[in-house]
């Protein structure tokens, strides 16, 4: 018996501020579906406070309890979630994750250029429009005007249409207000898009420091969580499943980081549940098996355990490099085997720097192979005097009290470390 299209994703918005909204997904299963759904929720800025997952290998039932805000566009959330679910016709057999079948045409790159009298932060607006920033160039003219160049791609793949361009223009106009002097949007020719790609050169610090998990100083002071997660493996409860019990401090995108890792290891969750406690600790119980339905062998269990510990302790790698009169901030996150990067990283970076009163004048994002894995590396330039002018007390206060954007303590700690030299 089939299931109605509208019933694949059921979204019940909370009517009370103190209650989370509930999203129910009922569709055919596939390896990595949980990762795809969590990525969408993270993209729209939703915070997952609880999750229940169950599947028989062909059909899955997932419930998310999430927190949104007054600007959450729930209709688009549902539309993206439905699009990520497999067709009901695929219920005859589970879909295996195959990287060779994931090759798709590169998205079209557009150049968004605007000139204004003040330096605004439009990254949030671009995120709300579901536009992905590939590269940024920020400059100031001699007369004090600001000229920003954004190389962007469209998640909806509709930016070539007149209506989508008009909606983008109106949204940016609403944010900039009377400060906006001009705004232009045009499709970039392939040869220009190739030239706009990030530099292939990557400082050795991003590989030597930021990727050294055994560095005791970084783990004790720079850990995004401030403590190492606890992961217990139990093979005794089921002849075909392995139980992974995870206890760790919450951070933005926690469930996505777990699901992404399981997807990359081609692991299926048969049953799982997790919740965020009042202490900001998260507890998850996951009964998992290999994609072929067999029990995980000890060697794969240990490999998965090691990777999860790294990803939950440091989901983002951060380094700061001095560039003469300027300072470069490098933030790296692992790319899924499907080729998708972590959502909203650039927005988190700009938010964190804004809290520290630091101004970006150039930024870019590129893909690099590091330690046999593909990473998305964000490179942000700002003036060193901005860095040195940040009071240590402000850095410590922002890093201590910012519980939503856990990238901020990382940046604050790295800047403190550099300023002390």
Rosetta blueprint (number, residue, H / E / L):
1 X L
2 X L
3 X L
4 X L
5 X H
6 X H
7 X H
8 X L
9 X E
10 X E
11 X E
12 X E
13 X L
14 X L
15 X L
16 X L
17 X L
18 X L
19 X L
20 X L
21 X E
22 X E
23 X E
24 X E
25 X E
26 X E
27 X E
28 X E
29 X L
30 X E
31 X L
32 X L
33 X H
34 X H
35 X H
36 X H
37 X H
38 X H
39 X H
40 X H
41 X H
42 X H
43 X H
44 X L
45 X L
46 X L
47 X E
48 X E
49 X E
50 X E
51 X E
52 X E
53 X E
54 X E
55 X E
56 X L
57 X L
58 X L
59 X E
60 X E
61 X E
62 X E
63 X E
64 X E
65 X E
66 X E
67 X E
68 X L
69 X L
70 X L
71 X L
72 X L
73 X L
74 X H
75 X H
76 X H
77 X H
78 X H
79 X H
80 X H
81 X H
82 X H
83 X H
84 X H
85 X L
86 X L
87 X L
88 X H
89 X H
90 X H
91 X H
92 X H
93 X L
94 X L
95 X E
96 X L
97 X L
98 X L
99 X H
100 X H
101 X H
102 X L
103 X L
104 X L
105 X L
106 X L
107 X L
108 X L
109 X L
110 X E
111 X E
112 X E
113 X E
114 X E
115 X E
116 X E
117 X L
118 X L
119 X L
120 X L
121 X L
122 X L
123 X H
124 X H
125 X H
126 X H
127 X H
128 X H
129 X L
130 X L
131 X E
132 X E
133 X E
134 X E
135 X E
136 X E
137 X E
138 X E
139 X E
140 X E
141 X L
142 X L
143 X L
144 X L
145 X L
146 X E
147 X E
148 X E
149 X E
150 X E
151 X E
152 X E
153 X E
154 X E
155 X L
156 X L
157 X L
158 X L
159 X L
160 X L
161 X L
162 X H
163 X H
164 X H
165 X H
166 X H
167 X H
168 X H
169 X H
170 X H
171 X H
172 X H
173 X H
174 X H
175 X H
176 X H
177 X H
178 X H
179 X H
180 X E
181 X E
182 X E
183 X E
184 X E
185 X E
186 X E
187 X E
188 X L
189 X L
190 X H
191 X H
192 X H
193 X H
194 X H
195 X H
196 X L
197 X L
198 X L
199 X L
200 X L
201 X L
202 X L
203 X L
204 X L
205 X H
206 X H
207 X H
208 X H
209 X L
210 X L
211 X L
212 X L
213 X L
214 X L
215 X L
216 X H
217 X H
218 X H
219 X H
220 X H
221 X H
222 X H
223 X L
224 X L
225 X L
226 X L
227 X L
228 X L
229 X L
230 X E
231 X E
232 X E
233 X E
234 X E
235 X L
236 X L
237 X L
238 X L
239 X L
240 X L
241 X L
242 X E
243 X E
244 X E
245 X E
246 X E
247 X E
248 X E
249 X E
250 X L
251 X L
252 X L
253 X L
254 X H
255 X H
256 X H
257 X H
258 X H
259 X H
260 X H
261 X H
262 X H
263 X H
264 X H
265 X L
266 X L
267 X E
268 X E
269 X E
270 X E
271 X E
272 X E
273 X E
274 X E
275 X E
276 X E
277 X L
278 X L
279 X L
280 X L
281 X E
282 X E
283 X E
284 X E
285 X E
286 X E
287 X E
288 X E
289 X E
290 X E
291 X L
292 X L
293 X L
294 X L
295 X L
296 X L
297 X L
298 X H
299 X H
300 X H
301 X H
302 X H
303 X H
304 X H
305 X H
306 X H
307 X H
308 X H
309 X H
310 X H
311 X H
312 X H
313 X H
314 X L
315 X L
316 X L
317 X E
318 X E
319 X E
320 X E
321 X E
322 X E
323 X E
324 X L
325 X L
326 X E
327 X E
328 X E
329 X E
330 X E
331 X E
332 X E
333 X E
334 X E
335 X L
336 X L
337 X L
338 X L
339 X L
340 X L
341 X L
342 X L
343 X L
344 X L
345 X H
346 X H
347 X H
348 X H
349 X H
350 X H
351 X H
352 X H
353 X H
354 X H
355 X H
356 X L
357 X L
358 X L
359 X L
360 X E
361 X E
362 X E
363 X E
364 X E
365 X E
366 X E
367 X E
368 X E
369 X E
370 X E
371 X L
372 X L
373 X E
374 X E
375 X E
376 X E
377 X E
378 X E
379 X E
380 X E
381 X E
382 X E
383 X E
384 X H
385 X H
386 X H
387 X H
388 X H
389 X H
390 X L
391 X L
392 X H
393 X H
394 X H
395 X H
396 X H
397 X H
398 X H
399 X H
400 X H
401 X H
402 X L
403 X L
404 X L
405 X L
406 X L
407 X H
408 X H
409 X H
410 X H
411 X H
412 X H
413 X H
414 X H
415 X H
416 X H
417 X H
418 X H
419 X H
420 X L
421 X L
